[in-house]
Amino acid sequence: MSWELIVVLALTVLAVVLFVSEALRIDLVALLVMALLMVTGILTPEEGLRGFSNSATITIAAMFVLSEALRQTGLVRLLGDKLSQLFKQSYKKAMSAMMGGVGVLSAFINNTGVVAIFLPIMTGASRDARISATKVLMPLSFAAMFAGVCTLIGTSTNILVSSIMDDHGMAPIGMFEMAPLGLVFFGVGVVYMLTVGDRLMPERESDESLTESFEVAPFLTEIEIMPTAQSAYVACGKAKLCESQDIDILEVFRDGTSLGSPDPDLVFEPGDILRIRGSAEAIRDIERNVNLKIRPELELSDTELEAEESSLIEAVVAPDSVIDGKSLNEIDFAEQFTAYVLAIRREGELLHDNLLDEKLEAGDVLLLQTPTDKIAQLQRHSAFLVVSELGLPEYHREMLIPALIIVAAVVLTAAFELLPIVVSAVCGAVLLVVARIVSVKDAYEAINWQVIFLLAGILSLGVALEKTGGVDLIAEFITGTLGNWGPTAILAGFYVATTLLTSIMSNQATAILLAPVAIDAANALGLDPRPFALAITFAASASFITPIGYQTNTLVYGAGQYKFADFIKVGSPLTFIFAAIAVWLLPVFWPM
């Protein structure tokens, strides 16, 4: 075994450990591995940077722009409004229509974007119909995942594996090649969620207001500035009260008029009423201060916290966003977003104390108080997904038909092999910008650059494993271990391994690492590698066991008030059913 192979295998193990532990951002891990491979000389600069020009990377970037165009036209929102009305008539019919609609959209546009738009709509619809959100949001996420394996462009993983197959001299995946098994997955998945899944899903009723739901009343109060207070006649930026790390001043009232949240130049005057959020200890300290008059009988509700100038909203921390893994202090949250965090819901638990030092996690639901005119700013920011159904952004309905024509042209030219998918996707993205359906700024912002850098970086590891013989070594180990059980056992082994890895780390990284191994293993046994590569493709998007295995699950995790165990309870049987179907039907549709 050469030293190069030892280094590459060590880097592979290191990458997997870092992906699972999330000690570093996944894109940073990928770039770190890429840099180390070039520094050690195992890869040349051309080989190390090849991932940035890989057809899969370019195609996925273009598909983000296509998805953004359809989002801006309001197509998804239009379907969501229709479903919202249906929920008031029949729960089963509405759920069937919702999963069907989400499925059709997710087969052709980014499923994370579909779920992000449907989430506030379905939350509001369930509330209006007095149906628990826990009964609606998990099926929403799962339906988007079911449909992602029906077409080549359903998920970025499909495009990625197709590129790997092309690199290995195989025909790339056709636009609708995955549809036979994908539609079986979709049909079985929908039936499961409407029957068994519906019984297994929790039903956590909540007619409470946001302040009641987040239990923030004990941490909110109002104080009056007395004439002898140290903060009287002092600007907020210099007042000792404003320096406290445990207190947020949400709003200032003077002579019955709201002055909004204070800026540093606002001078406090005797008689000013300050509405604050603070830790229990900080509020007790205020109670002991004779120069600050507190209103102990006050119990603030949504009505008091929401006025013409301010609103209460729920917002989910987006996976892999700029605030994921950062504390409120680190990002100067109140200053950057003009919003105060009143409470955090994480994995079914509520956090109130020491919020400034609490590191945010993907899926956290934040209860925010923000000026009403700043809500649109929060909705546009990629760090959040605003769950509250209010102040929804404007859509460009007049651009719906042109956008649909361009997206349809991309799909059809690729489906009939008139153009390679990378060419049709790039041309479609450029046309959308030239036609002013999407602005240049929106196009750049629509691309999930973390995914792009993750793919470009981790593809270099795949190249290194191929170059040093690592892929052959791993393939020999797997075939030697499972070979006596026959080809079906090996196929099942790859499917299960992919599903388990996808439950704890990026599905794209899993596919990059395992697809070449599966192809080499099949070739070594004299089998057609196509069903093995497709087993990796299907399994990478069919792990329902954890809320962290797929971005759409992470989005609904906190918003639906789910617990980790809920996904294990509902998702484990479904994952097992899909695995059994895949091992049975993959050799039928793609003979070995």
N, C-alpha and C positions, 0 to 999 in steps of 0.2 A: 504494500500500500504506500503510495507516494506521499510526500509531505503536503503537496497541493491538495490531494484528496482528503487528508486528515484535517487540514484547515477548512476546507469547504464543508465537510460534515460537521465540524465544530461550530462553524458560523450558522449552519442550518439549525442545529440544536439551539444555539443562542437566540436566533431569530424567533423560533417557535416559543421559547420561554418568555421572551420579551413581548411577543404578541399576546400570549395568554395572561401574563402578569400585568400588562398595560403599564409597565414601569416607564416606558417612553411611548410617545405617539407612534402609531403603526407606520405612518409615512416616514417618520424620522428613522425608525428601525430599518426600513427598506433602504433608505438612502445611506445609512451607516454601513449596512452590509455591502452595498454597491461600492462605496468608497474604499472599504477594506479590501475587497477583491481586486480593485485596481491598484491600490498601494502595494499589495503583496506581489503584484505582477501576474497573478493567476489569470486575470482578464486584462486585455489591452484596453486603452480608453475607448476605442471603437466598439469593442464587445460590451464593455461596462455600460456605455451610454446608449446602446442599441434599443433599449426599452422605450426611450423617448420617441423613437421613430417607428416603433412597432405598429402595425396596422390596427391591432386591438386597442392600443392606447389612443390613437387618433380617432378611431371610430367611436369609442366610448365618450370622448370629449365632444364630438359632434352630436351624439345622441342626447347629451345633456341640453344642448341648445335647442334641438327639436322638441324635447319635452317642455322646455321653458316656453316655447312659442305656443304650444297647445294650452299650457297653464294660463298664459296671459290673455288668451282669447275667451277664457271663462267656460270652456267646454266642460271641464270637470265640475265646476261650480253649478252649471246648469243642470247636470244630471243629479248632483247632490240635492238641489232644491226639490226636484221631483220626488226623490226618495224620502226627503223629510216629510212631505205630505202623505206618502204611502204608509209611513210608520204609524200615523194616527188611525189608519184603517185596519191593518193586519200586520202583526209582528212577523209571522212566518213569511208572508208574501214580501214584506219590506226587506227582510233579511236575504231572501232568495234574490230579489232584484238588486240589492246592494252588492252582494258577492258577484253576481253576474256582471253588473256594470263596472265594478272595480276590476274584475277579471279581464273584460274586453280592453279597458284602458291600459292596464298593467302589461298586457301582452305586447304593446307597441310603444309605450312611453315609460319613463323611469318610475318604478313602482313606489319608491320612497316619496317622490313628489306627489303621486296620486293619494297616498295615505295622508300626507301632510295637509292636503287640501280637504280631504274628506273628514279628517279628524274633528275639527270644530263643528262641521255640519252635522255629523253623526252624534256628537256630544249634545248639541242643541236639540236635535230631533228626538233623542232618547229621553231628554229631560222633559220636552213638551208632551211626549207620549207616556210619561211616567214609567219608563223602562230603564232598568239599571244599565249604566254605561258599560259595566263589565260584561254584559250580554251582547254588546254590539262591537266593541273596539277590537277584541281579539279576533273575531271572524273577519273584520276589516283587514287586519294585517295579514292573516293567513291567506285570504282570498287573493291578495296582491302577490303573495309568494307562489300560490298554486299557478297563477296565470303566467308568471315570469318564465316558466319552462315550456311554454307553448310555442314560442317563436325565437328566432335567433337573437332579436333585439330586445327580448323580454327582460333580460338582466345583463349587466356588464360581464358576469362570469361566463355566460354562453358565448359571447363574442371573444372573450379571452381564450377559452378552450378551443374554439374554432381556429384561432390564430396559431395555437400550439400544434393542433393537428396539421395545419397547412405547413408549418415549419418541419414537421416529421414526414412530409411527402404524402400526406393523406388529403383527400378532398375536404375542404372546409364544410362546416355545417350549413345546410340550406336554410333559407328563411323560414320555411314551415316544416322542415325535416323532423323537428322534435314534437310536432303537433300530435301525432298518434298517441304517444305515451303521455304527453303533456295534458291532453284533453281527458285522458283516463284519470290522471292525478287530480285534475280540476273537478271532474264530476264526483269522484269518490270523496274528495276533500269537502266539497259543498254539502254532500249528503251527510257526511260525518259531523260537520259543524252544526247542521240543522237538527240532528238527532242525538247521537252520543255526546258530542261536544257541548251541545246546549244544556244537557243534564249535568255535565261535569263542571261547566263554568260557574263561578260563584255569582251570587246575586246580592250585591251590596247596595241596598236602597239608600238614596240620599236626596231628601227634599230640603236639605239645609242650605243656608246662604253660604257664600264663600268664607265669611268671617267665622261662621259656625263650623264649616267643614274643615277649615285649617286651624280651628281652636286658637284664634289669635287674641280674643278679648282680654285675657289676663296680661297681654304684652303690649296693649295699646291704652293710652290715656291722654288727657289734656292737662296742661299746667298753665298757670297764670303768672306772668312776670310781675313781682311786687316791686314797689319803688326802691326798696333797700337791696334788691337782688344784684349780685355782681354783674349779671348780664344786661341790666338796665342801661340804656344809652350807649351800648357797645355793639359794634358791627358783628354780624354773625360769624364772619371769618376770624374774629379775634375773641369771641366769647368763649368762656371756659365750657359752657354747656354744649357748644357745637364741637368741641374738641374730643368729647367722650367717644370712645370706640364702641360703646355698648348702646348708644342712642342715635336714632335717626329722627330728625325733625321733618315730618311729612308735610305739614301745612301750618301757616301762621294766619291768625285772624286778628284784625284790628277794628274796633268799633263795629263788630258784627260783619265785617267784610273780609273775604278770603284774599290773602296776598299770595297764595300759592306756596310752593316750597321755597324756602329762603335762599337767596343768593348771598355770597360772602359780604356784599356791601350793605345788606339790609340791616338797619340799626334797630335793635329791640327797644321798645318803649314800655313803661309801666302800663299794665292792663292788657298787654298783648296775650293772646291765648295761643299756646303752641301744642299742636297735636303731634304726639311722639310715639315711636315704637322703640321699645327697649327690652333688654333682658330683665328677668325678674329681679335680679340683684340691683340693676341700675334704677329700676322704678322704686325699689325700697330705699335707695340712697336719696332719691328725690323727695320721697315722703318725709325723710328726716331733715330736709333742708327747709328751714322756716321762712326763707325768702322766696320760695317757689310754692305757690298754692296749687295743690293737686285736686282733681275732682274724683274722689274715690268712688262715688256712686255711679260714675259714668260707665256704660257698657256700649262701646261703639259697634255699630252694625254696618252692613253694606250701604244702607241709606245714608248714614253720616259720612262714610268714607267716599261715597260716589256723589259728586256734584257736577255742575256744568263744567268746572275747571279740571276735575280729576276723575279717574275711573279705577276700578279694581278689575284686574284681569289675571287669568291663569296662563302661564307660558311654560312650555316644555324645553329643556335644554337639548339642543339638537346634537345627535351623535357626531363626535369628531369635530365639533365647532371650536371657535377660538376661545370660548369660555369653559369648555370641557376640561376639568382637571385644575382649574384656577379658582382661587378664593375671591370673594367679593372685594376684599382689600386689594389684592394683586391687580385686579382689572379696574379698580376705582369705579365700581358698578354704577353707583348713583350719578356720578358725574358723566360717565360715558353714555349711559342709556336714559338719563333723566327719569329714573324710576327707582323706587325703594322696594326692597324685598322684605315682605312682612313675615313670611314663613316659607318653609321648603317641605315638600312631601317627597320622601325617598323610600322606595320599597315598602310602601304601606305605613311608614313611620313619619311623624311630624317633627320638624326641627324648628326651634324658636330661639334658643340661646346661642350666643357667640356666632351669629350668622356671618359676620364679616370675615371670620377666619375659616369658615367651612368651605372646603373645596367642592365645587360643583361637579356633578357627575351627569353623563348623558342619561336622559330619561327623567331627571329631577323635574318636578313640577313646582314652579315658583309662583307664589301669590304676590302680585306686584300692585303697588299704587303708583300711577303715573298720570301726568297731565293728559287730558283727553286728546289734545291736538298732537300728542307724541305717539299715540297708539300705532298709527300708520308706519312710523319710523321703526318701531319694534317689529311690526309684521314683515317689513322688508328685510330686516337684518337676518342673515343666515344663521346666527347663533341661537335663534328661538323659533319655536312653533307656537304661535298664539292659539290657545285652545278656545278661549272665550269667543263666542260667535257675535262679535260686534265690530263696527267700523271696518268691515271687510274691504280689501283693496278693490279699486276699480278694475274692470276688465275691458278689453278691446274686442267687443263682439263683432264689429265690422270686419275684423281680420280673420274671423273663424274659417270662412270658406277658403281664402288663399292659403292659410296655414294647413288646412286639411289636405288641399291639393298637393302641396309640396311634400308633406309627410307621406301621403299615399304614393307619390312618385318615387320617393326613396325606397319604400317597402317593395313596390312592384318591380322597379328596375333591378333590385337585389334578388327578389324572388324568382324572376325569369332569367337571371344571370346575364342581364344586359350590361351591368356594371358590377364590379366588386363592391361589397358592402361599404368598404372604407371610402371609395370614390363617391358613391351615391349619398352617403351620410354627410361627407364634407361639402359636396355640392348643395345638398339641401340646407345645411346650416348657413352657408354663404348666401344662398338665395333668400332665406328668411331675414338676414341682416340687410341685404340690398333692397328688399321690398319693404323695409322698415316695419316689419312685423315684430321684430326684436331689435332693440338698439344694440350698438356695439358694447356699451357698458353692461347692459343686461346679459348679453351673450357671455361675456367674460365672467360675470358674477354667477351665472347659471352653472358653469362648469365646477364640479367638485374637485378642486385641485389636489386635495388630499388623496383621493382615489387615483388620480393621474400619477402623482409622484409615488404612491404605493406600488402601482403596477410597473412603472418604469424602473423602480429600484429593485423590486423582488424578481422581476424578469431576469435581471443579471444573475441572481442566485441560480435560477433554472439553467441559464447558459453555463455557469460554472460547474453545476452538477453534471451536465452533459459532457462538458469538455474534459473533466477529470475522471470520468467513469463512475461517478457517484450514483447516477441513475441506474446504470447496469448493476451495480452492487446491490442497491436496494431492491431492484426487480428480481435479482437472483435469490435474495433472501426470502422474499414473499412467495415466489414460485416454489422454492425449496420447502417452505413451511406448509403451504396449502396445496402444492401440486398433486399430492396423492389423493386429495379429495375431489379433484376434477376441476374443469374450467368454471363451472357454475359457482363453486366455493370461492375461487379466486375473485370472480366478479363480485360476489357478495362481500368478500373481505374488503375490496376497494370501496364499495358503496358505503359500508358501515364505517370504515375508517374516515372517509370524507365527512360523513354525517356527524361523527363524534368530534372531529377537529373543528368543523364549522360551528359547533355549539359553543366553542370557547375562543375562537380566533377568527380573523377575517376570512370570509369565504373565497375571496379572490386569491389571497395568499395560499390557502389550502389547495385550490385548483392548480395554481402555478407549480406547487411542490409535487402534487400527486399525479397530475395528468401525464407528464412525461414518463413517470415510473409505470403507470398503468399501460401505456402504449408499448414500452419496452418489454414489459412482462408478457403481454399478449404476443408480441413478435417472437420472443424467446420460446414460447410454447407452440409456435406455428399457428396461432389463432388470428382471426381478424381483429385488429385493435380498436375498431370503431365502437362496438358496444362497451368496451372498457373505458374509452375516453368519454363516451356519453354517460356512463354510470357516474363518473366524477362530476359531470356537468349537472345532472339531475340532483345528485345528493348534496351538492354545494348550495342548492337553493331550497332544500327540503328538510331542514332541521328546525323543528318546532319546539324543542325541548326546553330552551332557555330564552329569556327576554334579551339576552346579549348576543345571540347567535345571528341575528339579522337586524338591519337598521329599522325596518318597519315595526318589529317587535319592541325595540327600544323606545320608539316614539309613543306607542300606546301603553307602555308599561306603567308609567306614573299617572298618565291622564286617566286611565281606567281604574286606578287604585288597585292594581293587581299585586299579588305577592309572587315571589319567585316560584313557590310551590304550585301556583295556579298553572304556570306554563308547563311544569313537569307533569302535572295531573292531566291536563288536556292534550298537551303536545306529544307525550311519550307514546300513547297508543297510535296516534296518527302517524308519527315518524316510523313506527314499526310496520304499520299497514303499507305505507309508501315503499318501504324497503322491500317488503315481500312482493309487492306488485312489480317493482323495478327488476328484481332478480328473476321473476317469472317472465315478464314481457320484453325485457331488453333483448334477450336472444331470439325472441319471436319476431320483433320488428327489425332487428339488426343481427342476423345469424352470425354465430362465432365461427 
